[in-house]
Amino acid sequence: MRDHQRGDGSAGGNLPLELDAFVGRSAELADLAQALDAGRLVTVTGAGGVGKSRLAARAAARRAPYDGVWRVELSPVRDAEFVDYAVVEALGLTDHTTRLPRETLLAHLAGRQLLLVLDGFEHLVESCAELVGELLREVPGLRVLAVGRRPLDVAGERVFPLAPLDADDAVRLLAERAALHGTPVTDGRDARELCRRLDGIPLAIELAAGRLRALSPGQLLKRLDDRFRLLTGGGRDALPRHRALRLAIGWSHELCTARERLLWSRLSVFAGQFELEAVEYVCGGHGLPADDVLDVLTELLAQSVVAREETPAGARYRMLDTVRAYGAEWLEATGDAARLRRRHRDWYLGLATWCELDWFSPRQEEVAARVEVELPNLRCALEHCLTEPEEAHLGQYLAGSLWFCWAGCGRLSEGRHWLEQMVRLDSGHDRSRLKALWVLGYVAILQGDTVPALAALQECREEAERCGDPTAVAYAEHRTGCLALVTDDMARAETLLCSALERYQEIGELNSNVLMGQVELAMTRAFQGDLPGAVRMCEDVRRVCEDHGERWARSYALYVLAYAAWAEGDPAQARALLTDCLSGAHAFHDLLGSVLAVELLALVTVVEGDAAEAAVLQGVAGRMWPSVGLPLFGSAYYNGPHELCAAMARERLGDARYAQCVAEGARLVREAAVSRALERPLDGVPSPRGPVRHATAPMETQEPAASRAHKGGETAG
């Protein structure tokens, strides 16, 4: 059910692994499947904790006829502006252009048969309703399964209210969950009465099961009975379901020790998943020693207040949204919320700093995976900085430090959103704002938005010179050189890049950004005919990258070397280098690096004699470019090899067959396309040896890929 390299891609939910067994609901599952067959928008509604997400997950998993089933978890999204971004992210889309995320979604979904599961939308109902309405109008093949506590109120919506479990299934769930804690429970009077008092709500029953390690069902009933009287004055039978859940959560809260209640409330500052080290730092102290946090967290895990999940970044923890919301109320009541949010911001500011520095190391892939899972919390930290005027400089620094996430992990649009907000703030801290400015200029270059890019970089340069910040001057000059490169001003690009590299050397700067500056300078020289000089520079970059375990900048150096190998008549060597290059770019979700590698692979392939496969690869690249920006940047230099490949393939295939092959490539989704490019065996077709002759100057000096995807500059400020 996946057709992109990123995103959840499955119908499964973010449920605690130990609670993910599905009890009962066979009739409801069948009815929901029928509703999905009959309507394009079905909304599963019901009280919190009643099992809406699990039922929707099972129903979605059965939708095999679709091109894909994609789940979007909206509970961590706190700002309505990020609803569209959340859907783009869940679908694994990478878009380097200035298009709004809504435009990206519509372009991607057009002509597809997909099921989109929107889970936890109730706090964003207006923005979600508007999005769903437009998607359904514009994409005939789309169906939406929404999950929330209320309907979306969109035309054509079929509402599927989900009731609690019946008595038999409720008792079975209690017994199964208690067994996970090593406590046998029989189907007796007390167990049935306990489930009845909890109104058959699965989450309430699971919380109760976590208490059966210490109390019998009868003892639990007595404690529960006391709390019912407190809340309802004895009118238990008329208790609404939502109050039953709140009662169960509150009752579980009361049964916690003082330290467990304290940690529960403090954990509510996290969004989505979180790690143990973050919990120890953010939540430790002031009545809860950091050394004791693990023991207290373990107890909350045993009581199903917190769930443990495995991710590519290691073991993580999560609170269900209803449980987190209850803890947040208690945190506000303690008067300690502001301090906890500052500590949360401080932790993620430190994490971003560490990740930025570690990007230039063998841990690049680890950094990429880590930032991916930490994004909800990083967004919370950024939002906090925007709401506290005295912390504007920290927000500017945080948004700037995440340059590698915005540029290197395919999040340009979101990065620009944060950076533009941050640079508008008067922080009184020049270095932080200057860093945000040059990163903003860099992001705008990658999006092909040259006028705002130049404005940001000029302001950065002028302010850096005024306040005497040589690091910011170097980065501003470097990125202005990149801008000259992609706009075909090679002489100016060479001058600026040479100057920036000299500045980096003077201040002792060495990182991925500096290496990308060398690759960019090599491009300008290759474009101007100095291919041997470009090769020497990129061999040096390759050596430094391998010494430091750096893979991302290395892939761009390989691109230049591959071009040189092709130009010297060695397509086999060019293919080997490009395979390595594409593998590295794809691993980092670097769409620009990937598409440039595919473009050059097409040229190598036609030189090897397989014109049909070359045309297919051009079709693959043609599908990828709209998510990058203007194809080949509108540059005569970048476009030369593409035109040469197209001319050679057309000559051998004829116009009709060439167009057919290009269309075949355009139908391939990115994962399949990259796999095809990487796994294609050498077929032994004789290829010409010796230097290749080109028709025009730009074709003679094809570039290395680095310009627009270079993502350098970890330690500027």
Summary of the structure (lengths in Angstrom):
residues: 717
radius of gyration: 28.4
end to end distance: 42.9
largest distance: 92.9
contacts: 2640
relative contact order: 0.07
helix: 66%
strand: 5%
